[in-house]
Amino acid sequence: MPDLIAQGPEPAQRWRRAVPDDQPVVLGRAAGVWAVPWDHQVSRRHVRLLWTGQRLRVERLPEGRNPVFVQGKETDRFELS
């Protein structure tokens, strides 16, 4: 199971969470355990993450106002292996 690490400019603005298998999680400023309240470029509910055991699927939510970039290109969804 992979871990996701979020880190802001201050030492207290950091967490590490195990991404659960086959359970979508929402990342955003107001997303409970997956919150990154220090990053104002992230919407309250910005992206949905889904780990399928082999790949991490990332999808920008409709309420995600700012774009998501992968390798310098804007995208609404992508997968990482």
C-alpha positions as CSV (number, residue, x, y, z in Angstrom):
1,M,0.0,0.0,0.0
2,P,1.5,3.3,-1.0
3,D,1.8,6.4,1.2
4,L,0.8,9.9,0.2
5,I,2.9,12.8,1.8
6,A,1.6,16.3,1.9
7,Q,4.0,19.1,3.0
8,G,3.6,22.8,3.4
9,P,6.2,25.5,4.2
10,E,6.1,25.0,7.9
11,P,7.2,21.8,9.8
12,A,3.8,21.4,11.3
13,Q,2.2,21.4,7.9
14,R,3.1,17.8,7.0
15,W,1.3,14.5,7.1
16,R,1.8,11.0,5.7
17,R,-1.2,8.7,5.0
18,A,-1.5,5.2,3.6
19,V,-3.7,5.2,0.5
20,P,-6.3,2.5,1.1
21,D,-6.9,-0.2,-1.6
22,D,-10.0,0.3,-3.8
23,Q,-11.4,3.1,-1.6
24,P,-11.6,6.6,-3.1
25,V,-10.4,9.4,-1.0
26,V,-10.8,13.2,-1.5
27,L,-7.8,15.5,-1.1
28,G,-8.4,19.2,-0.5
29,R,-8.3,22.0,2.1
30,A,-11.4,20.8,3.9
31,A,-11.2,17.1,3.2
32,G,-11.0,15.7,6.8
33,V,-8.1,13.4,7.3
34,W,-6.8,14.2,3.8
35,A,-6.9,18.0,4.3
36,V,-4.2,20.3,3.2
37,P,-5.5,23.5,4.8
38,W,-2.2,25.4,4.3
39,D,-2.3,25.3,0.5
40,H,-4.6,28.0,-0.9
41,Q,-4.1,26.7,-4.5
42,V,-6.0,23.5,-3.5
43,S,-9.8,23.7,-3.4
44,R,-11.8,22.5,-0.4
45,R,-12.5,19.3,-2.4
46,H,-9.9,19.2,-5.2
47,V,-9.1,15.7,-6.4
48,R,-10.3,12.1,-5.9
49,L,-7.6,9.5,-5.4
50,L,-8.1,5.8,-6.0
51,W,-5.4,3.1,-5.5
52,T,-6.2,-0.1,-7.4
53,G,-3.3,-2.1,-6.1
54,Q,-1.3,-1.4,-9.3
55,R,-2.1,2.2,-10.2
56,L,-3.1,5.5,-8.5
57,R,-5.9,7.2,-10.3
58,V,-6.3,10.9,-9.8
59,E,-9.3,12.9,-11.0
60,R,-10.0,16.6,-10.5
61,L,-13.4,17.1,-9.0
62,P,-15.9,19.5,-10.6
63,E,-15.5,21.9,-7.6
64,G,-11.7,21.8,-8.0
65,R,-11.1,25.4,-9.2
66,N,-7.4,25.3,-10.0
67,P,-5.9,23.0,-12.6
68,V,-3.9,19.9,-12.0
69,F,-0.6,19.5,-13.8
70,V,1.3,16.3,-14.7
71,Q,4.7,16.7,-16.4
72,G,3.9,20.4,-17.1
73,K,0.6,19.7,-18.8
74,E,-2.8,20.5,-17.4
75,T,-5.2,17.5,-17.1
76,D,-8.4,16.6,-15.3
77,R,-7.4,12.9,-14.8
78,F,-4.3,10.7,-14.9
79,E,-2.9,7.5,-13.6
80,L,0.5,6.7,-12.0
81,S,1.9,3.2,-11.7
